[in-house]
Amino acid sequence: MERIKEVLSNIFKIPELRRRILMTFGLLAIFRFGCYVALPGVDVATIQKWMASREDEMGRMLGLLSIFSGGAFTNLSIFSLGIMPYISASIIFQLLVKIVPSLEALAKEGPSGYRKIAQYTRLATLPICVIQGLVMVRTLEGTSLAAGQPIVLSPGWGFRITSILAFTAGTMFVMWLGEQITEHGIGNGSSLIIMAGIIARMPQAALELWRQRETHGPDKPIILLLLYLGVIIAVVYTTQAQRRIQVQHARHTRGRRVYGGHRHYLPLRVNQAGVMPVIFASSLMVIPDMIAKIGKIQWLQDIFLRTGFWFSIIYMALVFFFSYFWTALFFQPVEMANQLKEYGSFVPGIRPGRRTAEYLEFIMNRVTLAGATFLCFIALMPDLVAEMLDVGRYITAFLGGTGILIVVGVGLDMMQKIESHLLMRQYEGFMKKGRVRGRR
């Protein structure tokens, strides 16, 4: 406790760091306020009852959308689309940079090239907002409770145009908030907005568990708390885990001076793909369930039952596939080996060039296997715990999936940035011995 007080005191002694932290919390407060500004012409109570009644894959997808929108979708606010259209546009351009030569050349120009790509990303966010807003509006108009109570009070083109404009304006404003946090605050703005939405749902889940204590007994909350702490520790270690490859610099002699010759390490993250494989796999698992319900195919519904055997097998296969796909897309062993060769560096015992590229690819494939296995465990954890302890998935959702990975990853990134400000001004960081860094 004394250590925490000392770190907090040091943080607020630095004017720039204090200003950045207060700016971050102020902009996040504006975002949370906007999550409760409801869309005109809708019944918020009805949409909340409807979402609570959905236990199929569509309900899971809506829950994922609610997570990324910070609960704004549950309240049908103007921020219902959240930051997801901007994230989708960013992912699209990250893929295009690796595929389209002109964009790849633009990215190699440095800061000026990245500014142009960022501008393209903002422009691409607009049509994505319009398309997603239209789909959401049409879904709301055709949805009602079993009692016949509609969500939209006055459907029609007036409601559609107004809602699409409100959704688009809300997303663009959230995107602007994220950019302001990135520039004037601390940490990545988009990630912090998503994290704020996830954390905002935790008190409600804890309150729901407290209300059900008489039904579940006092042992289940304790078990859930211990599991939650264990998962956080596991995610922290896996997020920070690295496979460090020793790299030797060539020694050069200039007159009487000798340059180079020292060693350093090339860090390869265990979870190189981050949270993206879980997001992609969750999105694709919705499609078979929708086809089964539209075509009334019972055997397909039985196969893709959330807690079923085949659902888990297919889900894990998708997580493995996207883990290797995302890693192969952004980790280029041939390019990395050529860069090491150009700078006169080499891996001891491995010949520079093609042999080094093969060695790096072999190591990365083994490391990705461990990271993908951990992601499968995290992705299936909420469903397994909910089935074993007989509690609602809303309560166990924080034990795994995208939420815990995002919260821990963003939290560690914020800690590292704050610690860099402290150490730069000769203050101690969060740890007395060493810094918050990757684990071998």
N, C-alpha and C positions, 0 to 999 in steps of 0.2 A: 504493500500500500504506500509506503514511504517513497518507493521508487517511482510509482505512478504519479504521486504528487510532485516529485522533483521534475519529472519529464514535462508534465503539464505546465509547471511554473516556467521552465526553460522555453517552452513553445511560445507562451504569451510574452516573453521578454524580447522576442524578435519581432520588430514592427511589421516587416514584410510577410512573415509567416502568419502572424496574427491576422493581418488584413486578408490574406488568401483564405484562411480557414473560415473567418466570419463571412466572407463573400460566398464561399461554397455553401455554407449552411443557409444563408439568406436566399440564394437562388433555389436551393432544394425546398425551402419552405414555400416559395412561390409555386413550384411545381406541385407540391402536395395540396396547396389550396385549390389549384386548378383541377385536381382530380375529383373534386366534389362539386364542380360547376356542371350541373346536369344539362343534357341536350334538351332543347325545347320540344314538347309534343310527345314525350315518352313517359311511361310509368316505371319508375325506378324499382319500386317494391316488386313488381311483377317479374322484371328481368332477374332480380336476385333470387326469387323463388324458382324461376325456370332453370337458372344455372345450378342451383342446389339440387334440383331433381335429376340432372344429367349425370349418369354414372358410366356412360359409354365412352368410346374413344373421342367422340365429338366434345363431350364434356371435359375430357382431358386436354384437348386442344384449346378449348375456351379458357380452361384454367391456366394453360401456358400463356395465352394472350393476356389474361388478367395479371399474371406475374410480371410480364414485360411492360405492361401499362401501369404498374403500380397500383392495381385495384381500380383503376379508372374505368375499365370496361364493365366491371360489376356495378358501378354507379352510373354507367352510361353518360359519362361526362364528355366534354369537348376534347379531352386528352385520351379518349378511349383507344385510339390507335397507338398512342405512346410514341416511343422512339423507334419502334420496330420498322416502319418504312425507311427511315434513314439507315438503320442497321442493315436492312435488306439491300439497299442501294450500295452501301459500303462493301458488303460481301460480294455483290455482283462485280464491282469495279476491282476488288482484290483479285478475283478470278480472271477478269479481262486483262489486267496488267500482266498476268503470266501467260496469256494466250495471244493477245493482240500486240504485234510488234511496235506499232506507233505509241501505244500507251506504255509499253515497257521502256521505250526510249525516252518518253516523257518522264517516267519515274526516275530514270538515271540522271536526269538533269539536276536533281537535288531539291532544295526547298521550293524553287519556282515551279518545278514540275509537279510537286505534290500539291501546291496551291491550286494549280489548274485542275488536277484530278479531284480535289476536294470540291471545286466549283461544279464540275460535272456531276459529282455525287449529289450535291444539293439540288441540281436541276432534275436529276433522275428521281429524286424523292417525290416530286410533285405528281407525276403520273401514277406512281405506286400508291400514293395517298388517295387519289381519285378512284382508282380501281378497287382498292381495299374498302374505301368508304362506301362505294356503290354496292359491293357484295354484302357488307355489313347491314346497310340500310334495307336491302331486299330481304335479307334473312330476318331482320327484326319485324318487317311488315308481315311476313308469312308465319310468324311464330306467336303462339298464345299458350296459356296454361290449359290443363285438361278441362277446367271449368269453363273455358271459352273466353277468359279474360285476356284481351290483346295487350301487347307491349306498346305498340304505337297507337296513340289516341286518334290521330287524324292522318291516315296514310294518303299518299298521293305525290304528285311531282313537286308540289310546294315543299312538303316535308323532305323529299329526297334531295332536292337542290340545296335547301338550307342545311341539312345534316352533312352532306358531302363537303360543303364550304366550311362548316364548323369543324369537322374532323380534320380537313386539310390545314386550316389555319391553326388548329391546336397542335398538330404534329410539327408544323414549321416553327411554331413558338417554342415547343419543347426542344427541337433541334437547335434553335438559337440559344436557349438556356444551356444546353450541353456544351456548345462552343464557348460560351462565356465562362463556364466553370473550368473548361480546359485551359483557357487563356489567362484568366484572372484568379482562378481558384487553385485548388490542389487536387491532382489526380485527373483521370479521364472523365469528362463530363457525361458522356453517354452511359458509361459503365456505372457511374455514381447514381444517375437517375434510375437505372434498373435496380441497383442495390437498395436505394431508398424505398422503392415500391415493394421489394421483397421483405425488408425489415418492417415496413408498416403493417404487414399482414401477420406478423408474429404475435403481437399482443392479443389479437382476436382469436388466434388458434390456442394460445395459452388459456384464455378465458373460457373457451369452449371445452377444453380438457378439464378445467376446474369445475365447470358445471356438471360434467359427467363423472366426477370422482366417486359419487355414490354408486353408480352403475358399474364402473370399471374397477373400483377398489383403489386403495392408496398405493398398491405396488406398481401398477402400470404407469402412472406419472413418473415414478422414480426410475423405472426401467427406460422410459422414453428419454428422460433427462440424461441418464448415463450413456445411452446410445447416441444421443445428440452430441455430447461432449467427445465421445470416441470418434464419431464421424468427422467432427471439426479437426481433431488432431490428425487423423489420417489424411484428410484433404490438405491440410497445411503442409505435412511432410511430403505428400505426393506433388503438390504444386511447386514446392521449393526444390524437389529432388532433381539432381543433375547427374549426368554421366560425363565426367571430365576426361577429355583426351589430351594427353601430354603433347605439346608442340615445341619443337626446338628451333631457335633462330640460327641461321648460318652465321659463322664468325667471319668478319671482314677486318683486314688490317690496312690502316691508312697511316703510313709513316711509322711512328712509334706508338700509335694508339690502336687499340683493338675495339671494334664495334660489334654489337650483337653477341651471339653465343649464349644468351640466357634462355630460360625455359618459361613457358606459360601454359595455360590450359584452355582448351576449347570446350565450353560447356554445352551439352546437349540436354535439353529438358526432357524429363520422363513423360510428362503430359504435354507434348509439343502442340497438339491440336486444341487444347483448352476445352471449352464447353461446346464447341461447334458440332462434334459427332452426336452428342445427346440431342441437340436441337434438331438436327437433320433427321435423325432416326425417329424422334417423336413425331415430327411432321409427316413423315412417310407412313407411319403406322396408322394414321387416321384414314388414309385412302381405302384400304381393304374394308374397314368397318363401315365407311360410307357406302361403298359398293354393295356390301351385304345387306344393308338396311334398305337401300333404294330398290335392289332387285329381290329383296326378301329371301335371301339365300341363307338358310339356317345353318348348314354345315360350315359356311365361311364365318358366320358369327361365332360358332363354337370354337373354331380354330383360333380366332383372334380375340378370344376372351382374355381380359387383361391379366388375370392370374393363372392362365392356362400354360401348359408346357410349351406348345408351339409358338405362342405369343412371345414367351421369354427367349426361345431359341432364335426366332427371326429378329427380335429386337437386339439381341446381343450380336448377331451376325451383321446387322446394319451399323451398330456402333463400331465394330472392328473395321468394317469396310471404310466408313467415313474417317476413322482415325488414321488409317494408312493413306487414304486418298488425300486428306488435308495436309498430312505431314509430307507426302511426296510432292504436293503442289508448292509448298513454301520452303521445303528443305531441299536445296540443290547441291548434292555432293560433288558433282563434276565442277560446278562453278566455284564451290568452296575450295576444292583441291587446286584449281587453277590459280585462285587468289593466293593461297599459301605458297605455291610455287613461284609466283611473280614476286612476292615479298621475301623470298629466300628462306621460307620456313618449311619444316617437314615434320612428319610424325616419326619418332625414333623407331627404327626397324622396318619402316614401310617406305618403298620408293615413291618419290613425288610423281604427281600426274595421275594416270589411270589407276594404279594400285592404291593410291591414297583415296581416290573417289570410291573404289570398291570397298575399302576398309570402312570408310565413313558410312556408306550405305548399309553395310552389314551390321555395324554397331547401332545405327538408327533404327533398323528393323527390329532388333532385339529390344531396344528401349521402348519402342512404340508398342510392342506386344505387352509389356508390363503396364504401360499407360492405358491401353485399350481395355485390358482386364480390369483395372481399377475403375474405369468409367462404366463398365458393365455392372460392376458391383454397386456403384453409386446410383446408377439409373434405375436398378430394380429394387433398391433398398426400401423406398416408401411403400411399394405394393406388398413386398414380403412382410414387412413389419405390420402393416395394416391387416393383412390376412392372419398372421400369427397371433397378434394381440387383440384382434377383433375391435379395432378402433377406426374412426373415420379417416379417409385419406387426406382430408384437409389438415388434420393434425400431424400426420406422418410425412406430409409433403416436404417439410423442412429438413428431413433426415437425408435427403439425397436429391438426385435430379439436377436440373440446371440451377436451381436457387442457391444451394449450398456452395456450388462451384463458383458462381458469380460473386456471392458475398465474401467468401474467403479470398478469392483472387483479387478483387477490388480492395478489400481491406489490407491485404499484404502490400499491394501497390501503393496505397496511401501511406502506410507505415514507412515504406522505404523512401518515399519522397519527403516526408516530414523529417525522417532521420538524416537525410542528406543535407537538409537545411540546418539541422542542429550541429552536425559534425563540421559543416563548412564554417560555422562560427564558434568552433572549439567547445561546444557543449557535448555532453555524453548522450548517446542514443537511447533506444528502448532497452538495450541489453548492456550490462556492464562489461562483459567480455565479448568483443567482436560486434558485428553488425547483423541486421536481418538480411540474410542472403541465402543462396541455394545450398542444399545439403547434398553431399556426395552419396 
